[in-house]
Amino acid sequence: MKCGHAANAVNTETNTPVCVICIGLTQGADEIDEAPPDLTGRRASCAYCKREAPSSTNLPFFSVKLHAATDDYYDGCFGWD
C-alpha cells in the first residue's frame, strides 16, 4: 500500500485491500502501490523481540523502512489477541 505497509485487510464495502494500521490516519492506506520497492536481499526485524526474517509482504504487519537497516513486522512474540 502507499502508506508503506502491506495490505492486511479488505474493505468490505468496496472489496479492495486496505491497511488497517493506517486507515483513517495516514494517506495511502487504501491505495495500492503500483511500483512497490524491491525487497530482494532485505531483512525485516520484529518491532518487539527483534527476531529477523527475510522481508516479505506476507509477514504479519509488514512495513517497508527503506531508510533503515531493516524493515518492520510483528512475529507474534506477545501473542495475537
C-alpha distances in whole Angstrom, upper triangle without the diagonal:
4,5,6,6,6,6,10,11,12,13,17,18,16,15,11,8,7,7,11,11,10,11,14,14,11,10,6,6,7,6,5,5,9,10,8,11,14,14,18,20,18,19,17,19,20,19,23,25,24,24,22,20,19,15,13,10,13,14,14,12,11,10,10,13,14,17,18,21,18,15,15,15,17,20,22,25,25,25,23,24
4,5,7,9,10,13,14,15,16,19,20,18,17,14,11,10,9,13,12,10,11,14,13,9,8,4,6,8,6,6,5,9,9,8,11,14,15,19,21,19,20,18,20,21,20,24,26,25,25,24,22,21,17,16,13,16,17,17,14,13,11,10,13,13,16,18,20,18,15,16,17,19,22,24,27,27,27,25,27
4,6,9,10,12,14,15,16,20,20,19,19,15,12,10,8,11,9,7,9,11,10,7,6,5,5,8,8,9,9,12,13,11,12,16,16,20,22,19,19,17,19,19,17,21,24,22,23,22,21,20,17,16,13,16,16,15,12,11,9,9,11,13,15,16,19,17,14,13,14,17,20,22,24,25,25,23,24
4,7,9,12,14,16,18,21,23,21,20,17,13,11,9,12,10,9,12,15,13,10,10,8,8,11,10,10,9,12,12,9,9,13,12,16,18,15,15,13,15,16,15,19,21,19,20,19,18,17,13,12,10,14,13,13,10,9,6,6,8,9,12,13,15,13,10,10,12,15,18,20,22,23,24,22,24
4,6,8,11,14,16,19,21,19,18,15,11,9,7,9,8,8,11,14,13,11,12,10,8,11,11,10,10,13,13,10,11,14,13,17,18,15,15,12,14,14,14,17,19,18,19,17,16,15,12,11,8,11,10,10,7,6,4,6,9,12,14,15,17,14,10,9,9,12,15,17,19,20,20,18,20
4,6,9,12,14,17,20,18,16,13,9,8,7,10,10,11,12,16,16,14,14,11,9,11,11,9,10,12,13,10,11,13,12,16,18,15,15,13,15,15,15,18,20,19,19,17,15,15,11,9,5,8,8,9,7,6,6,8,12,14,17,17,18,15,12,11,10,12,15,17,20,21,20,18,20
4,6,8,10,14,16,14,12,9,6,5,5,8,9,10,11,14,15,14,14,11,8,8,9,8,10,13,14,12,14,16,16,19,21,19,19,16,18,18,18,21,23,22,22,20,19,18,15,12,8,9,11,10,9,9,10,12,15,17,21,21,22,19,15,14,13,14,16,18,21,22,20,18,19
4,7,10,13,16,15,13,11,7,6,5,7,8,10,11,15,15,15,16,13,10,11,13,12,14,17,18,15,17,19,18,21,23,20,19,17,18,16,17,19,21,21,21,20,18,18,15,13,9,9,10,8,7,9,11,14,17,20,22,22,23,20,16,14,12,12,14,15,18,19,17,14,16
4,7,9,12,12,10,9,6,5,6,6,10,11,10,14,15,15,16,14,11,10,12,12,15,18,20,18,20,22,21,24,26,24,23,20,22,20,20,22,24,24,24,24,22,22,19,16,13,12,13,11,10,13,14,17,20,23,26,25,27,24,20,18,15,16,17,17,21,21,19,15,16
4,6,9,8,6,5,4,6,8,9,12,13,11,14,17,17,17,14,11,9,12,12,15,17,20,19,22,24,23,26,29,27,26,24,25,24,24,26,28,28,28,27,25,25,22,19,15,15,17,15,14,16,17,20,23,25,28,28,30,27,23,21,19,19,21,21,25,24,22,19,20
4,6,6,5,5,6,6,9,9,13,13,10,13,16,16,16,14,11,9,12,13,16,18,21,21,24,26,26,29,32,29,29,26,28,26,26,28,30,31,31,30,28,28,25,22,18,18,20,18,17,18,19,22,25,27,30,30,32,29,25,23,22,22,24,24,27,27,25,21,21
4,6,5,7,9,10,13,12,16,17,14,15,19,19,19,18,15,12,15,16,20,22,25,24,27,29,29,32,34,32,32,29,31,29,29,30,33,33,33,33,31,30,28,25,21,21,22,20,19,21,23,25,28,31,33,34,35,32,28,27,24,24,26,26,29,28,26,22,22
4,6,8,11,12,15,14,18,18,14,15,19,20,19,18,15,12,15,16,20,22,25,25,28,31,31,34,37,35,34,32,33,32,31,33,36,36,36,35,34,33,30,27,24,24,25,23,22,24,25,27,30,32,35,35,37,34,31,29,27,27,29,29,32,32,29,26,25
4,5,9,10,14,15,18,17,14,16,19,19,18,16,14,11,12,14,17,19,22,22,26,28,29,32,34,33,33,31,32,31,31,33,36,36,35,35,33,32,29,25,22,22,24,23,22,23,24,25,28,30,33,34,36,33,29,28,26,27,29,29,33,32,30,27,27
4,7,9,13,14,18,17,15,17,20,20,19,16,14,11,13,13,17,18,21,21,24,26,27,29,32,31,31,29,30,29,29,32,34,34,33,32,30,29,26,23,19,19,21,20,20,21,22,24,27,29,32,33,34,31,28,26,24,25,27,27,31,30,28,25,25
4,7,10,12,15,15,13,15,18,17,16,13,11,8,9,9,13,14,18,17,21,23,23,26,29,27,28,26,28,27,27,30,32,31,31,30,28,26,23,20,17,17,19,18,18,18,19,21,24,25,28,29,31,28,25,24,22,23,25,26,29,29,27,24,25
4,7,9,12,12,11,14,16,15,14,11,9,7,8,8,11,13,16,15,18,20,20,23,26,24,24,22,24,23,23,26,28,28,27,26,24,23,20,17,13,14,16,15,14,14,15,17,20,22,25,26,27,25,21,20,18,19,21,22,26,26,24,21,22
4,6,9,9,7,11,12,11,11,9,6,5,7,8,11,14,16,15,18,20,20,24,26,23,23,21,22,21,21,24,26,26,26,25,23,23,20,17,13,14,15,14,12,13,13,16,19,21,23,24,26,23,19,18,17,18,20,21,24,24,23,20,20
4,5,6,6,10,10,10,10,9,5,6,9,10,12,15,17,15,17,19,19,22,24,21,21,18,19,18,17,20,23,22,23,22,21,21,17,15,12,13,13,12,9,10,10,13,16,18,21,21,23,20,16,15,13,15,17,18,21,21,20,17,18
4,6,5,9,10,10,12,11,8,9,12,13,16,19,21,18,20,23,22,25,27,24,23,20,20,18,17,19,22,22,23,23,22,23,20,18,15,15,15,12,9,12,12,15,18,21,23,23,25,22,18,16,14,14,17,17,20,19,18,15,15
4,6,9,8,9,12,11,8,11,13,15,16,20,21,18,19,22,21,24,25,22,21,18,18,16,14,16,20,20,21,21,21,21,18,17,14,15,14,11,8,10,10,13,15,18,20,20,22,19,16,13,12,12,16,16,18,17,17,15,15
4,6,5,5,8,8,5,9,11,13,14,18,19,17,19,22,21,25,26,23,22,19,20,18,16,19,22,22,24,23,23,23,20,19,16,17,17,14,11,12,11,14,15,18,19,20,22,20,17,15,14,16,19,19,22,21,21,19,19
4,5,6,8,8,5,7,10,13,15,18,20,19,21,24,24,27,29,26,25,22,23,22,20,22,26,26,27,26,26,26,23,21,18,19,19,17,13,15,14,17,19,21,23,23,26,24,20,18,18,18,22,22,24,23,23,20,20
4,6,8,10,8,9,12,16,17,21,23,21,24,27,27,30,32,29,28,25,26,24,22,24,28,28,30,29,29,29,26,24,21,23,22,20,17,18,17,19,21,23,24,25,28,26,23,21,21,21,25,25,27,26,25,23,22
4,7,9,8,11,13,16,17,21,22,21,22,26,25,29,30,27,26,23,24,22,20,22,26,26,28,28,28,28,24,24,21,23,22,19,16,17,15,17,18,21,22,22,25,24,20,19,19,20,24,24,26,24,25,22,22
4,6,6,9,11,14,14,18,19,17,19,22,23,26,28,25,24,22,22,22,20,22,26,25,27,26,26,26,22,22,19,21,21,19,15,16,13,15,16,18,19,20,23,22,18,17,18,20,23,24,26,25,26,24,24
4,6,8,8,11,12,15,16,16,18,22,22,26,28,25,25,23,24,24,22,25,28,28,29,28,28,27,23,22,19,22,22,21,17,17,15,16,17,18,19,21,24,23,20,19,20,22,26,27,29,28,29,26,27
4,5,5,8,8,12,13,13,15,19,20,23,25,23,23,21,23,23,22,25,28,27,28,26,26,24,21,19,16,19,19,19,16,15,13,14,16,17,19,20,23,22,18,18,19,21,24,25,28,28,28,25,26
4,6,8,10,13,15,14,16,19,20,23,25,23,23,20,22,21,20,23,26,25,26,25,24,23,20,18,15,17,17,16,13,13,12,14,16,18,20,21,23,21,18,17,17,18,22,23,25,25,25,22,23
4,7,10,12,15,14,17,20,21,25,27,25,25,23,24,24,23,26,29,28,29,27,26,25,22,19,16,18,19,18,15,16,15,16,19,20,23,24,26,24,20,20,19,21,24,25,28,27,27,24,24
4,6,9,12,12,15,18,19,23,26,23,24,23,25,25,24,27,30,29,29,28,26,24,21,19,15,18,19,19,16,16,15,15,18,19,21,23,26,24,20,20,20,22,25,26,29,30,29,26,27
4,6,9,9,12,15,17,20,23,21,22,21,23,24,24,27,29,28,28,26,24,22,18,16,13,15,17,18,16,15,14,14,17,18,21,22,24,22,19,19,19,21,24,26,29,29,29,26,27
4,5,6,9,12,14,17,20,19,20,19,22,23,23,27,29,27,27,25,23,20,17,15,12,15,17,18,16,14,13,12,15,15,18,20,22,20,17,18,18,21,24,26,29,30,29,27,29
4,6,10,12,15,17,21,20,22,22,25,26,26,30,31,29,29,27,24,22,18,16,14,17,19,21,19,17,16,15,17,17,20,22,24,22,19,21,21,24,27,29,32,33,32,30,32
4,7,9,12,14,18,17,19,20,23,25,25,29,30,28,28,25,23,20,16,15,14,17,19,21,19,17,15,13,15,14,17,19,21,20,17,19,20,24,26,29,31,33,33,31,33
4,7,9,12,15,14,16,16,19,21,21,25,26,24,24,21,19,16,13,11,10,14,15,17,16,13,12,10,12,11,15,17,18,16,14,16,17,20,22,25,27,29,29,27,30
4,6,9,12,10,13,14,17,19,20,24,25,22,22,19,17,14,11,11,11,14,15,18,16,13,11,8,10,8,12,14,15,13,12,14,16,20,21,25,27,29,29,28,30
4,6,9,9,12,13,17,20,21,24,25,22,21,18,16,12,10,10,11,14,15,18,18,14,13,10,12,10,13,15,15,13,12,15,17,20,21,25,27,29,29,28,31
4,6,5,8,10,13,16,18,21,21,18,18,14,12,9,6,7,9,12,12,15,15,12,11,9,11,10,13,13,12,11,9,12,14,17,18,22,23,26,26,26,29
4,6,9,11,15,18,20,23,23,20,18,15,12,9,8,9,12,14,14,18,18,15,15,12,14,12,15,15,14,12,12,15,16,19,20,23,25,28,28,28,31
4,7,10,13,17,19,22,21,18,16,13,11,7,8,10,14,15,15,18,19,16,15,13,14,12,15,14,12,10,11,14,16,19,19,23,24,27,28,28,31
4,7,10,14,16,19,18,15,14,10,9,6,5,9,12,14,13,16,16,12,12,10,10,9,12,11,9,7,8,11,13,16,16,20,21,24,25,25,28
4,7,10,12,15,14,11,10,7,6,5,5,9,12,13,11,14,14,11,11,10,10,11,13,10,8,5,6,9,10,13,13,17,18,21,22,22,26
4,7,9,12,12,9,8,5,5,6,5,8,10,11,9,11,11,8,8,8,9,11,13,10,9,5,4,5,6,9,10,14,15,17,19,19,22
4,6,8,8,5,6,4,7,9,9,11,13,14,10,11,11,9,10,11,10,13,14,11,9,6,6,5,6,8,9,12,12,15,16,17,20
4,5,6,4,5,6,8,11,11,13,14,14,10,10,10,9,10,12,12,16,17,14,13,10,9,6,5,5,6,9,9,11,13,14,17
4,6,6,8,10,12,14,13,15,15,16,12,11,10,10,10,12,12,15,16,13,13,10,9,6,6,6,8,10,10,11,13,14,17
4,6,8,11,14,17,16,18,18,18,14,13,12,13,14,16,16,19,19,16,16,13,13,10,9,7,9,9,8,8,12,13,15
4,6,9,12,15,16,18,19,19,15,14,14,15,16,18,17,20,21,17,16,14,14,11,10,9,8,9,7,9,12,14,17
4,6,10,13,13,16,17,18,14,14,14,13,14,15,15,17,17,14,12,10,11,9,9,9,9,11,10,12,15,17,20
4,7,11,12,14,16,16,12,13,14,13,15,16,16,18,19,16,14,11,12,10,9,9,8,10,9,12,14,16,20
4,7,9,11,14,14,11,13,14,12,13,14,14,16,17,14,12,9,9,9,9,10,9,12,12,15,17,18,22
4,6,8,12,11,9,11,13,11,13,13,14,16,18,15,13,10,10,10,9,10,9,13,14,17,18,18,22
4,6,10,10,9,12,14,11,13,12,13,14,17,15,13,10,9,11,11,13,12,16,17,20,21,21,25
4,7,9,7,11,11,8,9,8,10,11,14,13,12,8,7,8,9,12,12,16,17,20,21,20,24
4,5,6,9,10,7,9,9,12,13,17,16,15,12,9,10,9,12,12,16,18,21,20,19,23
4,5,8,8,6,8,9,12,14,17,17,17,14,10,11,9,12,13,16,19,20,20,18,21
4,6,9,7,11,12,15,17,21,20,19,16,13,12,10,11,11,14,17,19,18,16,19
4,6,5,9,11,14,16,19,18,17,13,11,9,6,8,8,10,13,16,15,14,17
4,5,9,12,15,18,20,19,19,15,12,9,6,6,7,8,12,13,12,10,14
4,6,10,13,16,18,17,18,14,11,8,5,6,9,10,13,14,13,12,14
4,7,10,13,15,14,15,11,8,6,4,7,10,12,15,16,16,15,18
4,6,9,12,11,13,10,6,5,6,10,13,15,17,18,19,18,20
4,6,9,9,11,8,5,7,9,13,15,18,20,21,22,21,24
4,6,5,8,7,5,7,10,14,17,20,21,22,24,23,25
4,6,8,8,7,10,14,17,20,23,24,26,27,27,29
4,7,9,9,12,15,19,21,24,25,27,28,28,30
4,5,7,10,13,16,19,22,22,24,26,26,28
4,7,10,13,16,18,21,21,23,25,26,29
4,7,10,13,14,18,18,20,22,23,25
4,7,11,13,16,17,19,20,20,23
4,7,10,13,14,15,17,17,19
4,7,9,11,13,14,13,16
4,6,8,9,10,10,13
4,6,8,9,9,13
4,5,5,6,10
4,6,8,11
4,7,9
4,6
4
